[in-house]
Amino acid sequence: MNKIKVTLVGGGTGLSVLARGLRQYPVEVSAIVSVADDGGSTGIIRDQIDMPAPGDIRNVMSALSDVESKLESLFNYRFKKEEISGHALGNLMLAAMYDMTGDFALAVEELSVILNVRGTVIPSTNFSPKLAARMEDDSIIIGESYIPSVHQKISEVFLLPKDTIATPEAVQAIEEADIIVLGPGSLYTSIIPNLLPSGMKEALIGSEGTKVYVSNIMTQAGETIDYTASDHLQAINRHMGRNIFDYIIQNEKSMIPNLSGYYKEKGMSVVTSDKKALEDMGVSVLTHESLVSVDGGGAVRHNNDVIAEMIYDIALSEISTLQYRINKEQS
């Protein structure tokens, strides 16, 4: 039996956490990662070398590597001396491989082999685009790190240049996936940017794979304040031009008494599970008692093992249903 093909789409820490959880299952993981980040070490490297942002790619490679325990601390090690101060070693390694190959997707592929990465890590584009946002007042903000800082409602995001094309590998991973998972992560600056390169929208709409959104636990300052679960999906659907999701994995636990004061200070709240609106969109809502946890400091986290189990169960269910239909048609 062929392995189930799971394609993850996102960026930031959410994607690497999800990738780490899926490693224990007999699935073939492809991770399509945003490369529009322009902050910190990543921003400096992409400006100096004119390459796609390496930071999120680095995190996912670390999560899928067979030498993860040693690699994670090494890859994330930041130098403290002069010209290389603040740079993560993994970013420098990706920059070096890009300098050697002249092709970012190839650089990621070759470094993945060296690091024994179990799965395929794919940049959403092979170029170095800037992320821009049109705000509710029609102003335009350019720069992934600047968009949340203006604290205005976002109407849409887009890439500059607008004719940025997707990597063929990213398009293929969407087309061949049995299950496509978006999130968790920053809605407008980590998830949607992957869908903007030319070719991605068409691939996602045309894909027969089951499409799942893993909802954020909390709203995000500068991006999704006051958003419900359905608001998150509608934002993605607006950029796609149609409803695309089959499932949402959504927290339905009340955690307010235990939350850190940091969230209230930033205006962040638990994402409301507006089930009726989600069902009206044709989306099945899935949850789990242990989906999220609150640590001693009041910070909330997804349980990556639980999410991975839920995704694997969805995949098994959908594939067995499809196989039943094929057998029925052939009989």
Order of alpha helices (4+ residues) and beta strands (2+ residues): beta-alpha-beta-alpha-alpha-alpha-alpha-alpha-beta-beta-beta-beta-alpha-beta-alpha-beta-alpha-beta-alpha-alpha-beta-beta-beta-alpha
